[in-house]
Amino acid sequence: MSGLRAAIGQIIGLFVDDAGLALLAILAIAIMTGLVKGGFVAPLMGAIALALGCGLALATSLFRAAGGTKR
């Protein structure tokens, strides 16, 4: 039973490990959705900006995680 509990904990940890990454990605999605739906940005440019924004959020998360480890 403890093995099952550990496995479920690992699976949940895959999705909620980095709250900052999730918040930045949600923020990028919300901003670009508003801009595209409002007609301020063309859908193709919105998609490109969204990909760049999520990539930037991932890079920020990786740099933050790498800075916490010491060799």
C-alpha positions in Angstrom: 0.0 0.0 0.0 2.8 2.4 0.8 4.3 1.7 -2.7 1.0 2.7 -4.3 0.9 5.8 -2.2 4.5 6.7 -3.2 3.7 6.2 -6.9 0.6 8.4 -6.7 2.7 11.1 -4.9 5.3 10.9 -7.7 2.6 11.3 -10.4 1.0 14.3 -8.7 4.5 15.8 -8.2 5.0 15.8 -11.9 2.1 18.3 -12.3 2.5 20.5 -9.2 6.2 20.6 -8.7 6.8 24.2 -9.7 4.0 26.6 -8.9 6.0 29.5 -10.4 6.2 27.8 -13.8 2.5 27.1 -13.7 1.6 30.6 -12.7 3.8 32.2 -15.4 2.3 29.9 -18.1 -1.2 30.7 -17.0 -0.4 34.4 -17.0 1.0 34.1 -20.6 -2.0 32.2 -21.8 -4.5 34.7 -20.1 -2.7 37.8 -21.5 -2.4 36.4 -25.1 -6.0 35.2 -25.0 -7.2 38.6 -24.0 -5.1 40.3 -26.7 -6.2 38.0 -29.5 -9.9 37.9 -28.5 -9.8 41.7 -28.2 -8.5 42.1 -31.7 -5.3 43.8 -30.6 -3.0 40.9 -31.9 -3.4 38.7 -34.9 -3.9 35.0 -34.0 -0.7 33.9 -35.6 1.3 36.5 -33.8 -0.5 35.6 -30.6 0.5 31.9 -31.1 4.1 32.9 -31.6 4.1 35.2 -28.6 2.4 32.5 -26.5 5.1 30.0 -27.5 7.8 32.5 -26.6 6.1 33.4 -23.3 5.8 29.8 -22.2 9.4 29.1 -23.3 10.5 32.1 -21.2 8.5 30.8 -18.3 10.2 27.4 -18.6 13.7 29.0 -18.9 13.1 31.2 -15.9 12.0 28.1 -13.9 15.1 26.1 -15.0 17.5 28.9 -14.1 15.8 29.3 -10.7 16.1 25.6 -10.1 19.7 25.4 -11.3 20.7 28.4 -9.1 19.5 26.5 -6.0 21.9 23.6 -6.5 25.5 23.8 -5.6 28.3 21.7 -7.0 
